[in-house]
Each structure stands twice: as structure tokens, then as C-alpha cells.
Amino acid sequence: MAYPKKIDGDKIVAAAVELLVGQGSEALSLRKVAGRLGVVPNAIYRHFEGLDALVAAVADEAARRMLQEMDAHLNEASANEGTCGEAAIRAIATAYDKFARENPDLYLLIVQDTSLGEAKLERPRFREQLWLRVCEAMGHLVGSADGDRAAMILWGMLHGLQSLRSAHLIECRTSSELGSYPVDVLLHGLRSAKGAAIQKPLHV
């Protein structure tokens, strides 16, 4: 008598990631994930309520991998220049671009709305940590009061560039072709805004 294979949530997510990377988001289904694991589809439901929950878990795994990439670049920047300034922002931008280019399907899940599935998960974690890492770096640069707003600007700029590149609306395929110009412009604007706030006279 053959015993059923033992699977857990992590193995299911790993199989879903392999399927997504190999065949694209349109190929992601509970039936195909189950087939990849050699189990019946009902076995997936013991760990995830449905496809929405599984997609949310895969998105969180994608965020974990992007966070790992980001931390590696931040650690390298810290060893050279410290992470409490512009070097950290450049490290984040480089990591974001590298991950998005090398993992397009996983990247799209990170920036996709998976709130319906997240409500069915016990512990969505890494997408929030990813955002907090960007806010923390920006907070060091512009002050904690403005860190979240500055992080939104940085994230929006990076996502916008990736979207334009994916749609073939800009010619450069990598950030190296575009150079550091977008981040230079952003940092210049932040410096100007910070200087204006300091020089603004107080009205009593």
C-alpha cells in the first residue's frame, strides 16, 4: 500500500514558485501545483483555502527574496559608506532593479493586490518588512516624520521605471543604461526640500 506524500505549506509555496518562474502566472493553479508535488488537489486545501491564499503566500515569498537582495546590497553599502544616508537609497534602488529584472513574475506579484488572499493567511510577513526597510532608510535621510512620504516617492519611481521597461516604452533594459540619473534627481529634490524646510521662517 502506497502512503500519501507528506507536504506542508512551505513545500507547496516552493512548488508554486517553481511553476510561476518556469511557466508564468497564467500557469499557476492548484491542480498544477498538486501535480508538481505528486499529490491530489485536495491535499493543497489542507494548507490553503484556495488559489487566492496560495498566490498571497507566493507573493510573500517573493517579497522575502527581494528583501534578501535588498539587505545584501545594504550590507555592502554599509561596509563601504554606511547605511544612514544616500548610499542606502542607492543600494535599495539597485537591489529593486536587479530583482525586478531577474525575477519578473515574482516581482509582479509583489506589486499586485493580493489582499483577498492575505486575509486567509495566518502570517503575511515579508511584504510589510520590505516596505518598512525602505521607510527606515528614507527616515534616516530625511527624518522620521517624512520617511513614509519619501519612501512612497522612491517606490513609485522605481515601480514606474520597471513598468515602462516591461511595456517597452523606454529603450533601456537595465538601470546601468539609464545610469544613476533617476536616483540623483530624487536625492537632489529631497535635499532641496529639506533645505527649504530648514530655511523657512517661523510665523509666530
N, C-alpha and C positions, 0 to 999 in steps of 0.2 A: 504494500500500500504506500503510495507516494504522499508525503506530508506537504501541506501548502507552504510556500516560501514565506519566510518571516521578513516583513518590511516595516519600516517606520516612516514618520514624516520626513526626516532628512533624506532618506533614500528616494522617496517619491519626488521631493523637490529636485534632487540631483538628476534624476531621470528626466524630469520636465525641462530642466536647464539644458541637458544634452540634446533633447528633442528640439527645443527652441533654437539653439545655436546651429544645429545641423540642418533644420528644415524650415525655420521661420515661424512666426507667431501663428500663422494660419493652420499650421500642422499640430498645434497644441490642443489636445483633447484628452479627456480621462481615459478613453479607450486606448489611445496610442501610448499614453504613459504606462497604463497597465500592461499593454503588450510588450513594452520595452523591459518591464520588470518581470515578465513571465507570470503575471497573476491575472485574476479576473477583475473587471472594472469595479465590482462591488467592494473589493479589498481597499480601494482608494477612499471610499466613503467612510471607512472606519477612522480615517485620519483627517479628511477634509469634507466639508459639507457639500461641496460641488466645485465646478470649474472656477468660479469667481474666487473662492477661497484659495484654491491652488495657485491661481495666477497672482494673487496678492502675496502669497508666500514666496513665489519665484521672484516677484518684484523686490521683496525684502532681501532675498539672497543676492540679487543684482546690486542693490544698494550696499550690501556688506562688501561685495567685491570692489565697488567703486570707492568706498570708504578706505579699504585696504590700500588701494592705489594712491589715494589722496594722502593717507598717513605716511606712506613710503616717501612721497615727494616732500611732504612737510618735514619729515625727519632729516632728509638730505639737506633741505634748505636751512634747517636749524643748526646742523653741523657746520654749515658754511657762513650763514648770515644771521641766524636767529629767526624765530617764527612770530615775533610780535610786531611785524611791520609789513612793508611792501613785498618782501621776499616770500612771505606766506601766501599772499594773494596771487603772486605769480606761480607759486607751486600748486595752488589749488586749480588755477586756470589750466596749467599744463596737464595735471592729472585728469581733469574733467575731459579735456580734448582727447587725450590718449585713450581713456576708457571708452568714450563715445565712438571713436573711430574703430577701435579694435573689437568692440562688442556692441554693434548697432542694435541688435534685437533686445539685448538685456538693457541697454541704455533707454530704449523707447519705453520699456516697462517702468523704469524709474520715474519718468516724467509723465506717465499715464495715470489717469484717475482710477485707482483700484479700491476706493473707499468702500464699495459694496462688499468686496471680498474681505477687506480688513476687519470689518465688523464681525466676521465669522472666525477670525483668528484669535488665538489665545495671547499671542505676543508679537505684534508687529513692532520691530525694534530699530532696524538699521537705517531706514529712510529718515526717521526722526534724528538719529545720531548724525547722519550725513549733513542734514540741514543745520544742526547745532554746531557742527565743526566749522562750517562756513561763517555762521553768525559770530562764533567765538573769534575767528581770525579777523573778521571785519571790526568787531568790537575793540580788539587791541589797537587797530589802526585809527579808527575814528571816534572811539569812545563807546561805552556800552549802551548809552541812550540811543545812539544812531546805528548800532551794529546791525540790527534786523533789517532796517530800511536799506542800508548799504549792501547787505547780503542779497536782498531781493534784486538790486540793480545788477550786481555781479552775476547772479544765477540767470537772470533774464538775458543778459548779454551773451553768456556762454551758450545757453539753450538756443537763443536766436541764431547765433552763428552756425550751430550744428544743424538747425532746421533748414537754413538757407543752403548749406553744403549738401545735405541729404536730398533736397529738392533740385539740386544742380542749378541753383540761382546765383551762386558765386563760383568762380573758377577754381579757387584754391582748394586742394584736397586735404591739406594738413595745416595746422597752426603755424608751422615753420614757414610756409609760403606766405602767410599773412603777416608773419612776424609778431612782435610783441605790441604792435600798434594799438589794438583794441584795449588791452590792459593798461598801456601807457596813458591812453586818453582817459580811461576811467579813473586811474590814480591821480592824474592831473586835476580832473574835476573834483575829486574828493579833497585834494589839498586846497584847491581854490575855495571850496565850500567851507572847509574848516577854518581857513584864514579869514574869510568874510565873517564867519560867526564870531571869531575872536575880536575882530576889529569893529564889529557893530556896536555903536554907542548905546549905553543903557538909558532908558527913559524912566525917570522917576515920577 
